[in-house]
Amino acid sequence: MDITIRPMRRSDADTVVEMMRDFYTSPAVITNGSEKIFAANVENCLGGSDFVEGFVFVSGDKIIGYGMTAHGYSTEFGGECIWIEDIFIAAEWRGHGVGTKFIRHVKERYPDKIFRLEVDADNVNALDFYRRLGFKALPYLELIRGGD
């Protein structure tokens, strides 16, 4: 099982958007997203923003998932942080180390950064996965204004 992680390409856009539709309608995400948001995310990953990066996970010539990271700064922790925004892995590839490989890829790419992510409290599998990789829960309630 040879899995490659590479930057998202324009030719990946349709496949990634289809995966976003699945991800954002799953219990893993609280909001449903929209076609407008999916298109903006892909465009920004393809060079439209210095704040976000998109990656695809590939086995052979098939995209089996995608991931996105966002760049920011944490005043609480006094340094630049990398938000792991999305991790989606096709159902038949879950449990095969793809998510672990992506987290390691991001940590190697940004060895001195703080890593943050969000997870739905009811997503027990994801919580266990992230805890095994060294993430700890912060007891915050996140609020949002705008972005509709």
PyMOL commands that set and color helices and strands:
alter all, ss='L'
color gray80, all
select helices_A, chain A and resi 10-24+35-48+91-93+98-109+124-132
alter helices_A, ss='H'
color red, helices_A
select strands_A, chain A and resi 3-7+52-59+62-74+79-89+114-117
alter strands_A, ss='S'
color yellow, strands_A
deselect
rebuild
show_as cartoon
